[in-house]
Amino acid sequence: MNGRRGGFGRKPGGAKGNEMLKRLITAAAAAALMSGLAAGTSRADDLPLGYLAAKTGPFVSLSRTNSIAVEMAVDEINAKGGIKGKKLKLVTFDTAGKPEQAVVGVRKLAEDDKVLAIVGPFSSGEARVAFAAGDRAGIATMSMASSAPKLAEPFKFAFRNTSDEGYMFSKVMATIVKKNLPHKTAAVAYATDDTISKVMGTAVLPGVMKKAGVEVVKEVDFKLAAFDFSPQVSQIKATPVDLVGVGSPPDQAIKLAQEMRRQGVAARLVAGSTVADPDLPAKVGKDGDGFMIPTTFFEGITPAAKKWAEEFSKRAKAAGLERTNASQFDAASYDIVLFYAWAMEQTGITGDAGKLADERAAIRDKLRTMKNFPALEGPISFGSNGDALKPVYILEMKDGKWTLVDSHPAG
């Protein structure tokens, strides 16, 4: 100091002094940058939660709104003080509905972002590989829509806040039998280039129908990109049936229904939850009257569900989305965040990087014990196969709306 030459006392005007000053500034900036990056991924007061979104893909009409529901849950939990004073931080990765991207997403969220658990992915095709990746990473991964039979069962960290499509569709057939609706014969139409659609068409729909005493007399298939369904419907028309089971996303179900009515096929359409789009009745119009499906959420079932659906709709409109009514997959996405928050609260999760593996396992183990959780969709538990056990509501399309015609308790 005191004007002496050497060390930090060197006058800043010299060349060496300038060089030293530059080095100090550079080091400080680098430290600040590293600190900022660390805060952005896993701050000490954050509990990072991963989300595998599907903003495009074959089920985009159902999946694109899930982010609203997930964000609603995170906002509500944080507004109440978070988890023991720590806030949930959502880290999102877009899979574009592609299985290979779902695997990349699991790895990134688990290894780079150090999240404690993962919401998603959406479809069975994605879940089939993402669940395996989740097991390798030792992190709970929970789908809001995947429903191909027994998909989560082989894995230690896999969960689905959905019910097996066989279980779901069996409730549709139970309602049809109970109400003595025509069901002696049936045809099945399904997409061959989508995992769950093909499973529905080749196994679930015909299998459940046969168990209900229905004779399946015709099966026709198509591609997701199909525009003209007249050949398939002509085959169905040649052998009149009481029911036509549909294995496809919503858009293909619309085209099939419209072509059936155009050709004068009056059979009742039935499907699993793959077509459970709240806006489907408005899109298909009178051509869809009688269409019957299972769902795990119906906004009119409780005052709380109605209030939640109203807030969801408000946010969807503000975001400029085409569909503003909540689907069962939106409700399921919302509830997944609540499940994780409950497990974190119950197990005293800290978010400490040194405890990451143990805390991920603790979340998984707690979820396995969850019984009759008071979820938005109704009381929910997890079966030994990782699938949710929850109520099933049977909806029928009538005059451009879904109408509740029956319900079945969680089984």
Helices and strands as residue ranges (DSSP letters): G 7-9, H 15-42, E 46-53, H 60-63, H 66-79, E 87-94, H 99-107, I 108-112, E 118-119, H 124-137, E 141-143, E 158-160, H 165-178, E 185-191, H 195-199, I 200-204, H 205-211, E 215-222, H 230-238, E 243-247, H 250-262, E 268-271, G 273-275, H 280-284, G 285-288, E 292-295, H 303-318, H 328-347, G 353-355, H 356-368, E 373-375, E 378-382, E 388-389, E 392-398, E 401-408
